Amino acid sequence: MTGTDYYVVLGVAPSATATQVRAAYKKAALRTHPDRVPSDSPERAERTRKFQIINDAYYTLSDPTRRKEYDSARQAHGFGFGSGASTASTAFDSDEDIPIPDPEPSVPGGFPWSSFGFSSKAKNKAEEEKFEREQFGDVFEEMLWEEGMAENGGKPTGLFWSVVGGLSGGAMGFIVANFPGMVAGAVAGNRLGSVRDAKGKSVYAVFQELPQADKARLLSQLAQKVFSHAVGAS
């Protein structure tokens, strides 16, 4: 794979801690997630490209061994190892797009991008996308847990169902319709949450089954919370 500096992609300095890298990934993934736009949106392809690069960056930098190997290769190829984060980091205080440059053409003797990211582990594109979903799903559940919308095990709480139910009548209808025999009059968030919990579904599994419009609104609401926390902590 060709591409840009993974530290630039996440908007962190090469000296960033594991916690800072994870926090940067949360914000970057929420900004670029393809589900924040309609399925037929012309923006979706570009969002998917950026989301994939961000996932590759986090996959590489979140693991100590992979990060050490990446840093060694990065330093050997003269990537300005001692410099700080790029101007991409300046957008981290707002819900704005991330200026990830187009990948650079591959050249003989260039940086060994193919050794890093999901492409180095996945056997094909489908498997690569599976890894990306699992990685984002793990962090997504963590973010919902921080907002009180998920339990430690990733199961939805009553608050999660209240938010989902408030997004649209369609979302609530989906939840009820998914359980034949349920009485429509008992559509309280906590009640539906307890039914869902009994089925053992994680918040991310439920999220993936929501209508596209509700996915977009839920991601936007979560992004606003995450970004406001970042600004308040800075």
C-alpha positions as CSV (number, residue, x, y, z in Angstrom):
1,M,0.0,0.0,0.0
2,T,1.1,3.5,-0.7
3,G,0.0,6.4,1.6
4,T,0.8,9.2,4.0
5,D,2.6,9.2,7.3
6,Y,0.4,7.4,9.8
7,Y,1.2,9.9,12.5
8,V,0.0,12.6,10.1
9,V,-3.2,10.6,9.4
10,L,-4.1,10.5,13.0
11,G,-2.9,14.0,13.7
12,V,-0.5,13.0,16.5
13,A,3.2,13.5,17.2
14,P,5.6,10.5,16.8
15,S,6.0,10.7,20.6
16,A,2.3,10.3,21.3
17,T,1.3,7.9,24.0
18,A,-1.0,4.9,23.4
19,T,-3.8,6.7,25.0
20,Q,-3.4,9.7,22.7
21,V,-3.3,7.5,19.7
22,R,-6.5,5.8,20.7
23,A,-8.2,9.1,21.4
24,A,-7.1,10.5,18.0
25,Y,-8.4,7.4,16.3
26,K,-11.9,7.8,17.9
27,K,-12.2,11.3,16.6
28,A,-10.8,10.6,13.2
29,A,-12.9,7.5,12.7
30,L,-16.1,9.3,13.7
31,R,-15.4,12.2,11.3
32,T,-14.8,10.0,8.3
33,H,-17.1,7.1,8.9
34,P,-18.9,6.3,5.6
35,D,-22.2,5.8,7.4
36,R,-22.4,9.5,8.3
37,V,-23.6,10.1,4.7
38,P,-26.4,8.4,2.7
39,S,-25.5,5.2,0.9
40,D,-25.9,6.9,-2.5
41,S,-23.9,10.0,-1.5
42,P,-21.0,11.0,-3.8
43,E,-19.0,11.6,-0.7
44,R,-19.2,8.0,0.4
45,A,-16.3,6.7,-1.7
46,E,-13.9,9.4,-0.5
47,R,-15.0,8.9,3.1
48,T,-14.4,5.1,2.7
49,R,-10.9,5.8,1.4
50,K,-10.1,8.0,4.4
51,F,-11.7,5.7,6.9
52,Q,-9.6,2.8,5.6
53,I,-6.4,4.8,5.9
54,I,-7.3,5.9,9.4
55,N,-8.0,2.2,10.4
56,D,-4.7,1.2,8.9
57,A,-2.9,3.9,10.9
58,Y,-4.5,2.9,14.1
59,Y,-4.0,-0.8,13.5
60,T,-0.3,-0.1,13.1
61,L,0.3,2.4,15.8
62,S,-1.9,0.8,18.5
63,D,0.2,-2.3,18.8
64,P,3.6,-1.8,20.5
65,T,5.4,-4.3,18.2
66,R,3.8,-3.1,15.0
67,R,4.5,0.5,16.0
68,K,8.1,-0.2,16.7
69,E,8.6,-1.9,13.3
70,Y,6.8,1.0,11.6
71,D,8.9,3.6,13.5
72,S,12.1,1.8,12.4
73,A,11.0,1.8,8.7
74,R,9.8,5.4,9.0
75,Q,13.1,6.6,10.4
76,A,15.1,4.6,7.8
77,H,13.2,6.3,5.0
78,G,13.7,9.8,6.3
79,F,10.1,10.7,7.3
80,G,11.3,13.6,9.6
81,F,11.1,11.3,12.6
82,G,11.5,14.0,15.2
83,S,8.8,16.3,13.9
84,G,5.4,16.8,15.5
85,A,2.0,16.2,14.1
86,S,1.0,17.9,10.9
87,T,-1.6,20.5,10.4
88,A,-4.2,17.7,10.3
89,S,-4.2,17.8,14.0
90,T,-5.5,21.4,14.1
91,A,-9.0,20.1,13.0
92,F,-9.4,17.9,16.0
93,D,-11.4,20.4,18.1
94,S,-14.3,20.4,15.7
95,D,-16.5,18.0,13.6
96,E,-14.7,18.8,10.4
97,D,-13.2,16.7,7.6
98,I,-9.6,15.5,8.0
99,P,-7.2,16.7,5.2
100,I,-5.7,13.3,4.3
101,P,-3.7,13.7,1.1
102,D,-4.1,11.3,-1.8
103,P,-1.7,8.3,-1.6
104,E,1.6,8.9,-3.3
105,P,2.7,6.7,-6.2
106,S,4.7,3.7,-5.4
107,V,8.4,3.9,-6.3
108,P,11.2,1.3,-6.2
109,G,13.0,1.5,-2.9
110,G,10.2,3.6,-1.4
111,F,8.6,3.3,2.0
112,P,7.3,-0.3,2.5
113,W,3.6,0.5,3.2
114,S,2.5,-3.0,2.2
115,S,4.2,-4.2,5.4
116,F,1.8,-2.3,7.6
117,G,-1.9,-1.9,8.1
118,F,-4.6,-4.5,7.5
119,S,-3.3,-5.3,4.1
120,S,-0.3,-7.0,5.7
121,K,-2.7,-9.4,7.6
122,A,-5.8,-9.8,5.4
123,K,-5.9,-12.4,2.7
124,N,-8.3,-10.4,0.5
125,K,-10.4,-7.1,0.5
126,A,-13.4,-8.7,2.2
127,E,-11.2,-9.9,5.1
128,E,-9.6,-6.4,5.3
129,E,-13.0,-4.8,5.6
130,K,-13.9,-7.3,8.3
131,F,-10.9,-6.4,10.3
132,E,-11.8,-2.7,9.9
133,R,-15.3,-3.3,11.2
134,E,-14.2,-5.3,14.2
135,Q,-11.6,-2.6,15.1
136,F,-14.1,0.2,14.8
137,G,-16.7,-1.8,16.6
138,D,-14.4,-2.3,19.6
139,V,-13.8,1.4,19.9
140,F,-17.4,2.3,19.1
141,E,-18.6,0.2,22.1
142,E,-16.0,1.8,24.3
143,M,-17.2,5.3,23.3
144,L,-20.8,4.3,24.0
145,W,-19.7,2.9,27.4
146,E,-18.1,6.2,28.2
147,E,-21.4,7.9,27.4
148,G,-23.4,5.5,29.5
149,M,-25.1,3.9,26.5
150,A,-23.3,0.5,26.9
151,E,-22.3,-1.9,29.6
152,N,-18.8,-3.1,30.1
153,G,-19.6,-6.1,28.0
154,G,-20.8,-4.0,25.1
155,K,-24.5,-4.6,25.7
156,P,-26.9,-1.7,25.2
157,T,-28.3,0.2,28.2
158,G,-31.7,1.9,28.6
159,L,-30.0,5.2,27.6
160,F,-28.9,3.7,24.3
161,W,-32.4,2.6,23.5
162,S,-33.7,6.0,24.5
163,V,-31.4,7.7,22.1
164,V,-32.1,5.2,19.3
165,G,-35.8,5.5,19.9
166,G,-35.6,9.2,19.8
167,L,-33.9,9.2,16.4
168,S,-36.9,8.3,14.4
169,G,-40.1,6.3,14.6
170,G,-38.6,4.0,12.0
171,A,-35.8,2.9,14.4
172,M,-38.3,2.2,17.1
173,G,-40.5,0.3,14.7
174,F,-37.5,-1.8,13.6
175,I,-36.8,-2.7,17.2
176,V,-40.3,-3.8,17.9
177,A,-40.8,-5.6,14.6
178,N,-37.7,-7.6,15.2
179,F,-39.4,-9.3,18.1
180,P,-42.7,-10.9,16.9
181,G,-45.4,-11.0,19.5
182,M,-44.2,-8.0,21.4
183,V,-46.9,-5.6,22.5
184,A,-46.5,-2.3,20.6
185,G,-47.7,-0.4,23.7
186,A,-44.7,-1.5,25.7
187,V,-42.2,0.5,23.7
188,A,-40.3,2.1,26.6
189,G,-36.6,2.3,26.0
190,N,-35.7,0.3,29.1
191,R,-38.1,-2.5,28.2
192,L,-36.8,-2.8,24.7
193,G,-33.3,-2.7,26.0
194,S,-33.9,-5.6,28.3
195,V,-35.3,-7.6,25.5
196,R,-32.3,-6.9,23.3
197,D,-29.9,-7.6,26.1
198,A,-31.5,-11.0,26.5
199,K,-30.6,-11.7,22.9
200,G,-27.0,-11.0,23.7
201,K,-26.4,-8.4,21.0
202,S,-23.7,-5.8,21.4
203,V,-24.4,-2.1,20.7
204,Y,-22.3,-2.3,17.6
205,A,-24.2,-5.3,16.3
206,V,-27.5,-3.4,16.8
207,F,-26.0,-0.3,15.2
208,Q,-25.1,-2.2,12.0
209,E,-28.8,-3.3,11.7
210,L,-30.2,0.2,12.0
211,P,-31.6,2.1,9.0
212,Q,-28.8,4.2,7.3
213,A,-30.4,7.5,8.3
214,D,-30.4,6.5,12.0
215,K,-26.8,5.3,11.8
216,A,-25.8,8.8,10.5
217,R,-27.6,10.6,13.2
218,L,-26.3,8.3,16.0
219,L,-22.7,8.8,14.7
220,S,-23.2,12.6,14.6
221,Q,-24.6,12.7,18.1
222,L,-21.7,10.6,19.4
223,A,-19.2,12.7,17.5
224,Q,-20.5,15.9,19.2
225,K,-20.1,14.3,22.6
226,V,-16.6,13.0,21.9
227,F,-15.4,16.3,20.4
228,S,-17.0,18.4,23.2
229,H,-15.2,16.2,25.8
230,A,-11.9,16.7,23.9
231,V,-12.3,20.5,23.9
232,G,-13.2,20.5,27.6
233,A,-10.2,18.5,28.5
234,S,-7.8,20.6,26.5
